[in-house]
Amino acid sequence: MELSGRVAVVTGAASGIGRATALALAAAGCRGVVLADLHSCEETASGVKAHRAEPLFVETDVGDLDSLRTLFARCEEVFGRLDVLHNNAGLGEGAGVWPEVAPERCAAIVDVNLRGVVLGTQLALEPMRRSGGGAIVHTASGAATVPLPPQAVYAATKAGVAHFTRSCAPLAESHGVRVNCVCPGLVDTPMVLETGGGQPAEWLRPFHDAVTLLRPEEVAEAVIALVRDESQVAAVVNVENAPAAS
Ligand SMILES: NC(=O)c1ccc[n+]([C@@H]2O[C@H](COP(=O)([O-])OP(=O)(O)OC[C@H]3O[C@@H](n4cnc5c(N)ncnc54)[C@H](O)[C@@H]3O)[C@@H](O)[C@H]2O)c1
């Protein structure tokens, strides 16, 4: 897909990978970038503007169906179309370790990481069809394929996202919407620090110390590549860490 003049929605756009993708989409020529997050996206919005694209912040809880409906309605109301969706908002067990995690947190992980991706995809289909087709990319995780006992709920939702992606292959034909996902390794974002209350958790240390963390921009690059490449349908793409520099 050629990105110039397109309109994109990015969830979890206030921070980390979502912010990097929003900026990369603006830099690639999108005319409108809708920033969906629970939190203010001021910094992301300034970056989008710097690339001469128009940001639109829509306060959104991707775990809430009505909130998602409002998000896509606002996008079409303001920009008249929807071409790209990055289903990226997510959360893990935080400083907790499965199964010593509040049931409410477990419910939120499933709601945001899996339910939000499924419903976001479904609600984007009609606006994208009206726009002549579109591209959706989910942020899954390396944890989709590798067991992660301390974050068992997180890993289960990410495996679900990867498999949902594969099952969405027919949407390319039926709706003109290609669905793909990225599975990043460890990325330098606040989510990693949250595991140990401001630093990487003890259980994460061995892996953390063995690799070079990805920059959010590297993941954004992989997302943009999937959006651009019309041959990519239902692809689950790993974005891997390099070994730590010695
Ligand atoms: N950081 C990593 O190592 C890593 C690795 C693989 C995958 N991921 C995935 O990347 C995605 C982005 O995470 P990140 O690392 O940039 O973390 P981050 O914490 O920097 O960003 C997550 C964003 O999602 C938003 N968010 C959380 N719940 C939300 C909700 N209910 N509705 C709307 N927005 C909500 C947060 O406010 C935040 O801005 C997540 O899906 C995460 O699981 C991260």
PDBQT file of the ligand as one rigid body, heavy atoms in Angstrom, charges set to zero:
ROOT
HETATM    1  N1  LIG A 301       8.191  -3.854  25.317  1.00  0.00    +0.000 N 
HETATM    2  C1  LIG A 301       8.375  -5.107  24.911  1.00  0.00    +0.000 C 
HETATM    3  O1  LIG A 301       9.411  -5.741  25.210  1.00  0.00    +0.000 OA
HETATM    4  C2  LIG A 301       7.343  -5.773  24.053  1.00  0.00    +0.000 A 
HETATM    5  C3  LIG A 301       7.696  -6.979  23.421  1.00  0.00    +0.000 A 
HETATM    6  C4  LIG A 301       6.768  -7.614  22.608  1.00  0.00    +0.000 A 
HETATM    7  C5  LIG A 301       5.507  -7.060  22.442  1.00  0.00    +0.000 A 
HETATM    8  N2  LIG A 301       5.185  -5.901  23.075  1.00  0.00    +0.000 N 
HETATM    9  C6  LIG A 301       3.835  -5.378  22.857  1.00  0.00    +0.000 C 
HETATM   10  O2  LIG A 301       3.933  -4.114  22.281  1.00  0.00    +0.000 OA
HETATM   11  C7  LIG A 301       2.731  -3.382  22.528  1.00  0.00    +0.000 C 
HETATM   12  C8  LIG A 301       3.090  -1.978  22.957  1.00  0.00    +0.000 C 
HETATM   13  O3  LIG A 301       3.765  -2.058  24.204  1.00  0.00    +0.000 OA
HETATM   14  P1  LIG A 301       5.016  -1.137  24.566  1.00  0.00    +0.000 P 
HETATM   15  O4  LIG A 301       6.152  -2.022  24.827  1.00  0.00    +0.000 OA
HETATM   16  O5  LIG A 301       5.130  -0.023  23.589  1.00  0.00    +0.000 OA
HETATM   17  O6  LIG A 301       4.541  -0.638  26.011  1.00  0.00    +0.000 OA
HETATM   18  P2  LIG A 301       4.121   0.787  26.588  1.00  0.00    +0.000 P 
HETATM   19  O7  LIG A 301       3.706   0.500  27.971  1.00  0.00    +0.000 OA
HETATM   20  O8  LIG A 301       5.184   1.765  26.306  1.00  0.00    +0.000 OA
HETATM   21  O9  LIG A 301       2.842   1.180  25.703  1.00  0.00    +0.000 OA
HETATM   22  C9  LIG A 301       1.598   0.582  25.861  1.00  0.00    +0.000 C 
HETATM   23  C10 LIG A 301       0.541   1.622  25.583  1.00  0.00    +0.000 C 
HETATM   24  O10 LIG A 301      -0.740   0.961  25.591  1.00  0.00    +0.000 OA
HETATM   25  C11 LIG A 301      -1.635   1.817  26.275  1.00  0.00    +0.000 C 
HETATM   26  N3  LIG A 301      -2.766   1.056  26.800  1.00  0.00    +0.000 N 
HETATM   27  C12 LIG A 301      -2.753   0.153  27.807  1.00  0.00    +0.000 A 
HETATM   28  N4  LIG A 301      -4.009  -0.295  28.035  1.00  0.00    +0.000 NA
HETATM   29  C13 LIG A 301      -4.811   0.339  27.144  1.00  0.00    +0.000 A 
HETATM   30  C14 LIG A 301      -6.198   0.313  26.894  1.00  0.00    +0.000 A 
HETATM   31  N5  LIG A 301      -7.036  -0.442  27.631  1.00  0.00    +0.000 N 
HETATM   32  N6  LIG A 301      -6.698   1.088  25.887  1.00  0.00    +0.000 NA
HETATM   33  C15 LIG A 301      -5.868   1.876  25.172  1.00  0.00    +0.000 A 
HETATM   34  N7  LIG A 301      -4.552   1.959  25.377  1.00  0.00    +0.000 NA
HETATM   35  C16 LIG A 301      -4.035   1.201  26.367  1.00  0.00    +0.000 A 
HETATM   36  C17 LIG A 301      -0.802   2.430  27.398  1.00  0.00    +0.000 C 
HETATM   37  O11 LIG A 301      -1.415   3.592  27.923  1.00  0.00    +0.000 OA
HETATM   38  C18 LIG A 301       0.503   2.697  26.668  1.00  0.00    +0.000 C 
HETATM   39  O12 LIG A 301       0.510   3.983  26.072  1.00  0.00    +0.000 OA
HETATM   40  C19 LIG A 301       1.960  -4.202  23.553  1.00  0.00    +0.000 C 
HETATM   41  O13 LIG A 301       0.933  -4.926  22.935  1.00  0.00    +0.000 OA
HETATM   42  C20 LIG A 301       3.007  -5.141  24.102  1.00  0.00    +0.000 C 
HETATM   43  O14 LIG A 301       2.438  -6.331  24.605  1.00  0.00    +0.000 OA
HETATM   44  C21 LIG A 301       6.083  -5.241  23.871  1.00  0.00    +0.000 A 
ENDROOT
TORSDOF 0
